[in-house]
Amino acid sequence: MGKLLNLIESAGYKMEYNFDDLVFIDNTSLLFRFDLEDYETVYLHFNTECDSLAKAKLIPFLMKLAQEESLALKLANNFTLKQKEGTEELQVVFG
């Protein structure tokens, strides 16, 4: 977790919340997910609502920061945030 926190802070973000293997930052355009079998590997997921130009700039930037931290960061499938019906809870749907 330390390497990922360093990456997040170096990128100018703050960790907002972590739940199980997911790490949410103060920007809902992306999130990080730890590999449950290899804790040295972290997956980078972009929100389907993330602007494609922003995504194109963020990927190499975050990959460079990960390399500097010796963190195995892999680009993974996009996600969508959906509100659970009848509640204020959000659900992360990967796809």
Biopython code that builds the backbone (N, CA, C, O; Angstrom):
import numpy as np
from Bio.PDB.StructureBuilder import StructureBuilder

atoms = [
    (1, "MET", "N", (0.828, -1.194, 0.000)),
    (1, "MET", "CA", (0.000, 0.000, 0.000)),
    (1, "MET", "C", (0.870, 1.256, 0.000)),
    (1, "MET", "O", (0.478, 2.274, -0.569)),
    (2, "GLY", "N", (2.031, 1.199, 0.622)),
    (2, "GLY", "CA", (2.902, 2.364, 0.709)),
    (2, "GLY", "C", (3.327, 2.890, -0.645)),
    (2, "GLY", "O", (3.312, 4.100, -0.876)),
    (3, "LYS", "N", (3.707, 1.989, -1.548)),
    (3, "LYS", "CA", (4.128, 2.409, -2.889)),
    (3, "LYS", "C", (2.979, 3.074, -3.639)),
    (3, "LYS", "O", (3.168, 4.083, -4.319)),
    (4, "LEU", "N", (1.791, 2.498, -3.507)),
    (4, "LEU", "CA", (0.626, 3.078, -4.181)),
    (4, "LEU", "C", (0.282, 4.448, -3.602)),
    (4, "LEU", "O", (-0.052, 5.367, -4.350)),
    (5, "LEU", "N", (0.359, 4.591, -2.290)),
    (5, "LEU", "CA", (0.092, 5.890, -1.672)),
    (5, "LEU", "C", (1.093, 6.934, -2.157)),
    (5, "LEU", "O", (0.725, 8.082, -2.405)),
    (6, "ASN", "N", (2.357, 6.539, -2.291)),
    (6, "ASN", "CA", (3.364, 7.460, -2.824)),
    (6, "ASN", "C", (3.005, 7.876, -4.244)),
    (6, "ASN", "O", (3.112, 9.053, -4.589)),
    (7, "LEU", "N", (2.582, 6.925, -5.067)),
    (7, "LEU", "CA", (2.190, 7.216, -6.443)),
    (7, "LEU", "C", (1.010, 8.193, -6.462)),
    (7, "LEU", "O", (1.021, 9.174, -7.206)),
    (8, "ILE", "N", (0.011, 7.920, -5.652)),
    (8, "ILE", "CA", (-1.190, 8.759, -5.603)),
    (8, "ILE", "C", (-0.823, 10.192, -5.208)),
    (8, "ILE", "O", (-1.289, 11.149, -5.825)),
    (9, "GLU", "N", (0.007, 10.332, -4.185)),
    (9, "GLU", "CA", (0.407, 11.663, -3.733)),
    (9, "GLU", "C", (1.289, 12.359, -4.769)),
    (9, "GLU", "O", (1.145, 13.561, -4.993)),
    (10, "SER", "N", (2.197, 11.620, -5.402)),
    (10, "SER", "CA", (3.064, 12.203, -6.434)),
    (10, "SER", "C", (2.254, 12.692, -7.625)),
    (10, "SER", "O", (2.641, 13.648, -8.296)),
    (11, "ALA", "N", (1.127, 12.035, -7.886)),
    (11, "ALA", "CA", (0.261, 12.425, -9.001)),
    (11, "ALA", "C", (-0.618, 13.621, -8.637)),
    (11, "ALA", "O", (-1.316, 14.166, -9.492)),
    (12, "GLY", "N", (-0.582, 14.026, -7.376)),
    (12, "GLY", "CA", (-1.364, 15.179, -6.949)),
    (12, "GLY", "C", (-2.752, 14.849, -6.439)),
    (12, "GLY", "O", (-3.599, 15.733, -6.315)),
    (13, "TYR", "N", (-2.991, 13.579, -6.143)),
    (13, "TYR", "CA", (-4.292, 13.138, -5.637)),
    (13, "TYR", "C", (-4.182, 12.770, -4.163)),
    (13, "TYR", "O", (-3.091, 12.747, -3.593)),
    (14, "LYS", "N", (-5.328, 12.484, -3.558)),
    (14, "LYS", "CA", (-5.376, 11.979, -2.197)),
    (14, "LYS", "C", (-6.222, 10.724, -2.176)),
    (14, "LYS", "O", (-7.229, 10.624, -2.876)),
    (15, "MET", "N", (-5.799, 9.760, -1.358)),
    (15, "MET", "CA", (-6.622, 8.567, -1.179)),
    (15, "MET", "C", (-7.837, 8.971, -0.350)),
    (15, "MET", "O", (-7.707, 9.570, 0.718)),
    (16, "GLU", "N", (-9.012, 8.637, -0.856)),
    (16, "GLU", "CA", (-10.253, 8.959, -0.151)),
    (16, "GLU", "C", (-10.755, 7.782, 0.672)),
    (16, "GLU", "O", (-11.258, 7.956, 1.782)),
    (17, "TYR", "N", (-10.612, 6.575, 0.113)),
    (17, "TYR", "CA", (-11.266, 5.429, 0.726)),
    (17, "TYR", "C", (-10.668, 4.158, 0.152)),
    (17, "TYR", "O", (-10.388, 4.088, -1.044)),
    (18, "ASN", "N", (-10.471, 3.166, 0.982)),
    (18, "ASN", "CA", (-10.128, 1.861, 0.443)),
    (18, "ASN", "C", (-11.066, 0.826, 1.038)),
    (18, "ASN", "O", (-11.428, 0.885, 2.214)),
    (19, "PHE", "N", (-11.446, -0.112, 0.204)),
    (19, "PHE", "CA", (-12.379, -1.163, 0.602)),
    (19, "PHE", "C", (-11.917, -2.455, -0.035)),
    (19, "PHE", "O", (-11.844, -2.556, -1.260)),
    (20, "ASP", "N", (-11.605, -3.436, 0.779)),
    (20, "ASP", "CA", (-11.066, -4.710, 0.311)),
    (20, "ASP", "C", (-9.854, -4.447, -0.580)),
    (20, "ASP", "O", (-8.835, -3.947, -0.102)),
    (21, "ASP", "N", (-9.951, -4.774, -1.860)),
    (21, "ASP", "CA", (-8.819, -4.613, -2.775)),
    (21, "ASP", "C", (-8.879, -3.321, -3.577)),
    (21, "ASP", "O", (-7.995, -3.070, -4.397)),
    (22, "LEU", "N", (-9.908, -2.486, -3.362)),
    (22, "LEU", "CA", (-10.095, -1.258, -4.139)),
    (22, "LEU", "C", (-9.587, -0.036, -3.376)),
    (22, "LEU", "O", (-9.760, 0.071, -2.162)),
    (23, "VAL", "N", (-8.956, 0.882, -4.110)),
    (23, "VAL", "CA", (-8.473, 2.133, -3.543)),
    (23, "VAL", "C", (-9.061, 3.273, -4.362)),
    (23, "VAL", "O", (-8.780, 3.409, -5.552)),
    (24, "PHE", "N", (-9.877, 4.085, -3.710)),
    (24, "PHE", "CA", (-10.525, 5.225, -4.352)),
    (24, "PHE", "C", (-9.754, 6.485, -4.014)),
    (24, "PHE", "O", (-9.279, 6.653, -2.891)),
    (25, "ILE", "N", (-9.630, 7.381, -5.005)),
    (25, "ILE", "CA", (-8.954, 8.645, -4.779)),
    (25, "ILE", "C", (-9.970, 9.773, -4.870)),
    (25, "ILE", "O", (-11.157, 9.539, -5.097)),
    (26, "ASP", "N", (-9.490, 11.002, -4.692)),
    (26, "ASP", "CA", (-10.373, 12.165, -4.699)),
    (26, "ASP", "C", (-10.777, 12.596, -6.109)),
    (26, "ASP", "O", (-11.216, 13.726, -6.320)),
    (27, "ASN", "N", (-10.629, 11.708, -7.044)),
    (27, "ASN", "CA", (-11.027, 11.942, -8.434)),
    (27, "ASN", "C", (-11.726, 10.673, -8.896)),
    (27, "ASN", "O", (-11.109, 9.608, -8.928)),
    (28, "THR", "N", (-12.999, 10.765, -9.253)),
    (28, "THR", "CA", (-13.747, 9.556, -9.610)),
    (28, "THR", "C", (-13.463, 9.073, -11.028)),
    (28, "THR", "O", (-14.120, 8.153, -11.514)),
    (29, "SER", "N", (-12.479, 9.694, -11.699)),
    (29, "SER", "CA", (-12.121, 9.269, -13.059)),
    (29, "SER", "C", (-11.359, 7.950, -13.070)),
    (29, "SER", "O", (-11.302, 7.271, -14.096)),
    (30, "LEU", "N", (-10.777, 7.587, -11.934)),
    (30, "LEU", "CA", (-9.999, 6.353, -11.902)),
    (30, "LEU", "C", (-9.985, 5.776, -10.501)),
    (30, "LEU", "O", (-10.291, 6.457, -9.522)),
    (31, "LEU", "N", (-9.626, 4.515, -10.429)),
    (31, "LEU", "CA", (-9.415, 3.843, -9.156)),
    (31, "LEU", "C", (-8.350, 2.785, -9.342)),
    (31, "LEU", "O", (-7.999, 2.421, -10.464)),
    (32, "PHE", "N", (-7.846, 2.298, -8.228)),
    (32, "PHE", "CA", (-6.807, 1.281, -8.238)),
    (32, "PHE", "C", (-7.344, 0.025, -7.559)),
    (32, "PHE", "O", (-8.158, 0.099, -6.638)),
    (33, "ARG", "N", (-6.871, -1.139, -8.034)),
    (33, "ARG", "CA", (-7.301, -2.417, -7.451)),
    (33, "ARG", "C", (-6.083, -3.308, -7.278)),
    (33, "ARG", "O", (-5.334, -3.538, -8.228)),
    (34, "PHE", "N", (-5.885, -3.810, -6.064)),
    (34, "PHE", "CA", (-4.793, -4.734, -5.806)),
    (34, "PHE", "C", (-5.127, -6.119, -6.338)),
    (34, "PHE", "O", (-6.267, -6.577, -6.255)),
    (35, "ASP", "N", (-4.120, -6.769, -6.881)),
    (35, "ASP", "CA", (-4.251, -8.168, -7.277)),
    (35, "ASP", "C", (-4.305, -8.982, -5.983)),
    (35, "ASP", "O", (-3.420, -8.845, -5.139)),
    (36, "LEU", "N", (-5.298, -9.801, -5.816)),
    (36, "LEU", "CA", (-5.468, -10.549, -4.569)),
    (36, "LEU", "C", (-4.466, -11.675, -4.398)),
    (36, "LEU", "O", (-4.311, -12.198, -3.295)),
    (37, "GLU", "N", (-3.783, -12.058, -5.465)),
    (37, "GLU", "CA", (-2.782, -13.115, -5.359)),
    (37, "GLU", "C", (-1.361, -12.564, -5.344)),
    (37, "GLU", "O", (-0.464, -13.172, -4.760)),
    (38, "ASP", "N", (-1.152, -11.420, -5.981)),
    (38, "ASP", "CA", (0.165, -10.794, -6.045)),
    (38, "ASP", "C", (0.021, -9.343, -5.596)),
    (38, "ASP", "O", (-0.310, -8.468, -6.396)),
    (39, "TYR", "N", (0.271, -9.097, -4.315)),
    (39, "TYR", "CA", (0.038, -7.771, -3.751)),
    (39, "TYR", "C", (1.001, -6.715, -4.266)),
    (39, "TYR", "O", (0.847, -5.537, -3.945)),
    (40, "GLU", "N", (1.982, -7.107, -5.049)),
    (40, "GLU", "CA", (2.898, -6.139, -5.657)),
    (40, "GLU", "C", (2.343, -5.608, -6.978)),
    (40, "GLU", "O", (2.913, -4.688, -7.565)),
    (41, "THR", "N", (1.236, -6.182, -7.447)),
    (41, "THR", "CA", (0.613, -5.757, -8.700)),
    (41, "THR", "C", (-0.664, -4.996, -8.400)),
    (41, "THR", "O", (-1.503, -5.430, -7.611)),
    (42, "VAL", "N", (-0.788, -3.835, -9.059)),
    (42, "VAL", "CA", (-1.961, -2.984, -8.891)),
    (42, "VAL", "C", (-2.546, -2.708, -10.270)),
    (42, "VAL", "O", (-1.816, -2.440, -11.224)),
    (43, "TYR", "N", (-3.859, -2.777, -10.362)),
    (43, "TYR", "CA", (-4.551, -2.511, -11.626)),
    (43, "TYR", "C", (-5.126, -1.101, -11.608)),
    (43, "TYR", "O", (-5.652, -0.635, -10.597)),
    (44, "LEU", "N", (-5.014, -0.447, -12.735)),
    (44, "LEU", "CA", (-5.528, 0.903, -12.928)),
    (44, "LEU", "C", (-6.799, 0.803, -13.766)),
    (44, "LEU", "O", (-6.776, 0.319, -14.897)),
    (45, "HIS", "N", (-7.901, 1.268, -13.194)),
    (45, "HIS", "CA", (-9.194, 1.241, -13.869)),
    (45, "HIS", "C", (-9.675, 2.676, -14.074)),
    (45, "HIS", "O", (-9.588, 3.503, -13.166)),
    (46, "PHE", "N", (-10.181, 2.964, -15.268)),
    (46, "PHE", "CA", (-10.740, 4.277, -15.556)),
    (46, "PHE", "C", (-12.255, 4.202, -15.590)),
    (46, "PHE", "O", (-12.834, 3.214, -16.039)),
    (47, "ASN", "N", (-12.879, 5.253, -15.114)),
    (47, "ASN", "CA", (-14.324, 5.392, -15.168)),
    (47, "ASN", "C", (-14.729, 5.531, -16.641)),
    (47, "ASN", "O", (-14.049, 6.207, -17.413)),
    (48, "THR", "N", (-15.821, 4.898, -17.020)),
    (48, "THR", "CA", (-16.291, 5.001, -18.404)),
    (48, "THR", "C", (-16.610, 6.442, -18.784)),
    (48, "THR", "O", (-16.657, 6.774, -19.968)),
    (49, "GLU", "N", (-16.830, 7.305, -17.784)),
    (49, "GLU", "CA", (-17.127, 8.708, -18.040)),
    (49, "GLU", "C", (-15.873, 9.577, -18.158)),
    (49, "GLU", "O", (-15.974, 10.780, -18.399)),
    (50, "CYS", "N", (-14.707, 8.983, -17.993)),
    (50, "CYS", "CA", (-13.450, 9.734, -18.080)),
    (50, "CYS", "C", (-13.205, 10.164, -19.523)),
    (50, "CYS", "O", (-13.335, 9.362, -20.448)),
    (51, "ASP", "N", (-12.855, 11.414, -19.706)),
    (51, "ASP", "CA", (-12.551, 11.967, -21.020)),
    (51, "ASP", "C", (-11.369, 11.211, -21.640)),
    (51, "ASP", "O", (-10.365, 10.968, -20.970)),
    (52, "SER", "N", (-11.490, 10.845, -22.898)),
    (52, "SER", "CA", (-10.452, 10.049, -23.559)),
    (52, "SER", "C", (-9.121, 10.792, -23.663)),
    (52, "SER", "O", (-8.064, 10.164, -23.601)),
    (53, "LEU", "N", (-9.152, 12.119, -23.820)),
    (53, "LEU", "CA", (-7.904, 12.887, -23.866)),
    (53, "LEU", "C", (-7.217, 12.898, -22.502)),
    (53, "LEU", "O", (-5.996, 12.772, -22.420)),
    (54, "ALA", "N", (-7.988, 13.047, -21.449)),
    (54, "ALA", "CA", (-7.431, 13.010, -20.098)),
    (54, "ALA", "C", (-6.837, 11.639, -19.815)),
    (54, "ALA", "O", (-5.755, 11.528, -19.238)),
    (55, "LYS", "N", (-7.543, 10.608, -20.218)),
    (55, "LYS", "CA", (-7.073, 9.236, -20.024)),
    (55, "LYS", "C", (-5.759, 9.016, -20.771)),
    (55, "LYS", "O", (-4.833, 8.406, -20.237)),
    (56, "ALA", "N", (-5.680, 9.513, -22.008)),
    (56, "ALA", "CA", (-4.470, 9.351, -22.816)),
    (56, "ALA", "C", (-3.271, 10.044, -22.172)),
    (56, "ALA", "O", (-2.136, 9.601, -22.346)),
    (57, "LYS", "N", (-3.509, 11.118, -21.437)),
    (57, "LYS", "CA", (-2.423, 11.822, -20.750)),
    (57, "LYS", "C", (-2.076, 11.156, -19.415)),
    (57, "LYS", "O", (-0.909, 11.088, -19.027)),
    (58, "LEU", "N", (-3.099, 10.670, -18.728)),
    (58, "LEU", "CA", (-2.882, 10.077, -17.403)),
    (58, "LEU", "C", (-2.157, 8.736, -17.447)),
    (58, "LEU", "O", (-1.344, 8.446, -16.569)),
    (59, "ILE", "N", (-2.439, 7.924, -18.446)),
    (59, "ILE", "CA", (-1.843, 6.589, -18.491)),
    (59, "ILE", "C", (-0.315, 6.650, -18.466)),
    (59, "ILE", "O", (0.284, 6.054, -17.571)),
    (60, "PRO", "N", (0.347, 7.342, -19.403)),
    (60, "PRO", "CA", (1.814, 7.360, -19.345)),
    (60, "PRO", "C", (2.353, 8.058, -18.088)),
    (60, "PRO", "O", (3.395, 7.667, -17.563)),
    (61, "PHE", "N", (1.652, 9.081, -17.610)),
    (61, "PHE", "CA", (2.065, 9.788, -16.402)),
    (61, "PHE", "C", (2.057, 8.854, -15.195)),
    (61, "PHE", "O", (3.033, 8.793, -14.448)),
    (62, "LEU", "N", (0.953, 8.126, -15.004)),
    (62, "LEU", "CA", (0.840, 7.215, -13.871)),
    (62, "LEU", "C", (1.776, 6.018, -14.013)),
    (62, "LEU", "O", (2.321, 5.539, -13.019)),
    (63, "MET", "N", (1.967, 5.535, -15.229)),
    (63, "MET", "CA", (2.889, 4.412, -15.451)),
    (63, "MET", "C", (4.326, 4.819, -15.103)),
    (63, "MET", "O", (5.081, 4.025, -14.541)),
    (64, "LYS", "N", (4.692, 6.041, -15.436)),
    (64, "LYS", "CA", (6.032, 6.544, -15.114)),
    (64, "LYS", "C", (6.214, 6.642, -13.594)),
    (64, "LYS", "O", (7.247, 6.236, -13.063)),
    (65, "LEU", "N", (5.216, 7.177, -12.906)),
    (65, "LEU", "CA", (5.284, 7.267, -11.451)),
    (65, "LEU", "C", (5.359, 5.875, -10.821)),
    (65, "LEU", "O", (6.088, 5.672, -9.850)),
    (66, "ALA", "N", (4.616, 4.929, -11.366)),
    (66, "ALA", "CA", (4.641, 3.558, -10.852)),
    (66, "ALA", "C", (6.029, 2.948, -11.034)),
    (66, "ALA", "O", (6.539, 2.270, -10.143)),
    (67, "GLN", "N", (6.624, 3.191, -12.174)),
    (67, "GLN", "CA", (7.966, 2.672, -12.436)),
    (67, "GLN", "C", (8.966, 3.254, -11.437)),
    (67, "GLN", "O", (9.835, 2.539, -10.937)),
    (68, "GLU", "N", (8.845, 4.541, -11.149)),
    (68, "GLU", "CA", (9.723, 5.183, -10.173)),
    (68, "GLU", "C", (9.548, 4.598, -8.778)),
    (68, "GLU", "O", (10.489, 4.597, -7.985)),
    (69, "GLU", "N", (8.356, 4.102, -8.471)),
    (69, "GLU", "CA", (8.063, 3.491, -7.168)),
    (69, "GLU", "C", (8.317, 1.976, -7.171)),
    (69, "GLU", "O", (8.124, 1.314, -6.152)),
    (70, "SER", "N", (8.747, 1.435, -8.306)),
    (70, "SER", "CA", (8.919, -0.014, -8.466)),
    (70, "SER", "C", (7.614, -0.754, -8.172)),
    (70, "SER", "O", (7.598, -1.792, -7.511)),
    (71, "LEU", "N", (6.524, -0.186, -8.684)),
    (71, "LEU", "CA", (5.194, -0.747, -8.505)),
    (71, "LEU", "C", (4.698, -1.277, -9.848)),
    (71, "LEU", "O", (4.696, -0.552, -10.843)),
    (72, "ALA", "N", (4.285, -2.521, -9.876)),
    (72, "ALA", "CA", (3.751, -3.120, -11.106)),
    (72, "ALA", "C", (2.317, -2.621, -11.299)),
    (72, "ALA", "O", (1.382, -3.136, -10.686)),
    (73, "LEU", "N", (2.159, -1.619, -12.155)),
    (73, "LEU", "CA", (0.846, -1.036, -12.435)),
    (73, "LEU", "C", (0.404, -1.494, -13.811)),
    (73, "LEU", "O", (1.121, -1.310, -14.794)),
    (74, "LYS", "N", (-0.781, -2.092, -13.881)),
    (74, "LYS", "CA", (-1.302, -2.607, -15.143)),
    (74, "LYS", "C", (-2.636, -1.953, -15.464)),
    (74, "LYS", "O", (-3.508, -1.817, -14.606)),
    (75, "LEU", "N", (-2.770, -1.552, -16.724)),
    (75, "LEU", "CA", (-4.031, -0.981, -17.185)),
    (75, "LEU", "C", (-5.063, -2.094, -17.279)),
    (75, "LEU", "O", (-4.792, -3.155, -17.840)),
    (76, "ALA", "N", (-6.247, -1.850, -16.729)),
    (76, "ALA", "CA", (-7.299, -2.873, -16.712)),
    (76, "ALA", "C", (-8.592, -2.285, -17.284)),
    (76, "ALA", "O", (-8.635, -1.130, -17.708)),
    (77, "ASN", "N", (-9.638, -3.107, -17.285)),
    (77, "ASN", "CA", (-10.905, -2.690, -17.883)),
    (77, "ASN", "C", (-11.523, -1.505, -17.144)),
    (77, "ASN", "O", (-11.198, -1.245, -15.986)),
    (78, "ASN", "N", (-12.405, -0.804, -17.817)),
    (78, "ASN", "CA", (-13.077, 0.364, -17.266)),
    (78, "ASN", "C", (-14.105, -0.043, -16.220)),
    (78, "ASN", "O", (-14.449, -1.217, -16.086)),
    (79, "PHE", "N", (-14.586, 0.951, -15.483)),
    (79, "PHE", "CA", (-15.634, 0.705, -14.489)),
    (79, "PHE", "C", (-16.700, 1.794, -14.598)),
    (79, "PHE", "O", (-16.483, 2.855, -15.182)),
    (80, "THR", "N", (-17.846, 1.492, -14.020)),
    (80, "THR", "CA", (-18.952, 2.436, -13.926)),
    (80, "THR", "C", (-19.405, 2.464, -12.474)),
    (80, "THR", "O", (-19.444, 1.428, -11.810)),
    (81, "LEU", "N", (-19.741, 3.633, -11.988)),
    (81, "LEU", "CA", (-20.327, 3.756, -10.659)),
    (81, "LEU", "C", (-21.833, 3.824, -10.807)),
    (81, "LEU", "O", (-22.360, 4.667, -11.534)),
    (82, "LYS", "N", (-22.524, 2.928, -10.111)),
    (82, "LYS", "CA", (-23.987, 2.908, -10.160)),
    (82, "LYS", "C", (-24.521, 2.963, -8.740)),
    (82, "LYS", "O", (-23.982, 2.330, -7.832)),
    (83, "GLN", "N", (-25.575, 3.719, -8.565)),
    (83, "GLN", "CA", (-26.205, 3.795, -7.249)),
    (83, "GLN", "C", (-27.102, 2.587, -7.055)),
    (83, "GLN", "O", (-27.906, 2.246, -7.922)),
    (84, "LYS", "N", (-26.949, 1.938, -5.889)),
    (84, "LYS", "CA", (-27.814, 0.807, -5.573)),
    (84, "LYS", "C", (-29.223, 1.322, -5.343)),
    (84, "LYS", "O", (-29.439, 2.300, -4.627)),
    (85, "GLU", "N", (-30.164, 0.652, -5.957)),
    (85, "GLU", "CA", (-31.558, 1.085, -5.887)),
    (85, "GLU", "C", (-32.050, 1.133, -4.444)),
    (85, "GLU", "O", (-31.873, 0.188, -3.676)),
    (86, "GLY", "N", (-32.671, 2.257, -4.097)),
    (86, "GLY", "CA", (-33.252, 2.411, -2.769)),
    (86, "GLY", "C", (-32.252, 2.755, -1.679)),
    (86, "GLY", "O", (-32.622, 2.818, -0.507)),
    (87, "THR", "N", (-30.989, 2.979, -2.038)),
    (87, "THR", "CA", (-29.970, 3.320, -1.039)),
    (87, "THR", "C", (-29.101, 4.455, -1.564)),
    (87, "THR", "O", (-29.226, 4.883, -2.711)),
    (88, "GLU", "N", (-28.233, 4.920, -0.706)),
    (88, "GLU", "CA", (-27.262, 5.928, -1.119)),
    (88, "GLU", "C", (-25.916, 5.276, -1.449)),
    (88, "GLU", "O", (-24.942, 5.972, -1.736)),
    (89, "GLU", "N", (-25.862, 3.946, -1.409)),
    (89, "GLU", "CA", (-24.619, 3.209, -1.674)),
    (89, "GLU", "C", (-24.316, 3.183, -3.172)),
    (89, "GLU", "O", (-25.210, 3.117, -4.016)),
    (90, "LEU", "N", (-23.024, 3.238, -3.461)),
    (90, "LEU", "CA", (-22.574, 3.119, -4.837)),
    (90, "LEU", "C", (-22.005, 1.731, -5.074)),
    (90, "LEU", "O", (-21.398, 1.128, -4.190)),
    (91, "GLN", "N", (-22.212, 1.250, -6.262)),
    (91, "GLN", "CA", (-21.687, -0.046, -6.663)),
    (91, "GLN", "C", (-20.699, 0.175, -7.798)),
    (91, "GLN", "O", (-20.971, 0.937, -8.726)),
    (92, "VAL", "N", (-19.556, -0.488, -7.723)),
    (92, "VAL", "CA", (-18.555, -0.426, -8.789)),
    (92, "VAL", "C", (-18.790, -1.605, -9.707)),
    (92, "VAL", "O", (-18.757, -2.758, -9.277)),
    (93, "VAL", "N", (-19.030, -1.308, -10.994)),
    (93, "VAL", "CA", (-19.288, -2.356, -11.975)),
    (93, "VAL", "C", (-18.136, -2.317, -12.983)),
    (93, "VAL", "O", (-17.932, -1.321, -13.676)),
    (94, "PHE", "N", (-17.390, -3.422, -13.048)),
    (94, "PHE", "CA", (-16.274, -3.514, -13.998)),
    (94, "PHE", "C", (-16.780, -4.095, -15.302)),
    (94, "PHE", "O", (-17.646, -4.969, -15.312)),
    (95, "GLY", "N", (-16.243, -3.610, -16.386)),
    (95, "GLY", "CA", (-16.701, -4.143, -17.656)),
    (95, "GLY", "C", (-15.953, -3.608, -18.761)),
    (95, "GLY", "O", (-16.215, -3.958, -19.912)),
]
sb = StructureBuilder()
sb.init_structure("model")
sb.init_model(0)
sb.init_chain("A")
sb.init_seg("    ")
for serial, (resi, resn, name, xyz) in enumerate(atoms, 1):
    if name == "N":
        sb.init_residue(resn, " ", resi, " ")
    sb.init_atom(name, np.array(xyz, "f"), 0.0, 1.0, " ", f" {name:<3s}", serial, name[0])
structure = sb.get_structure()
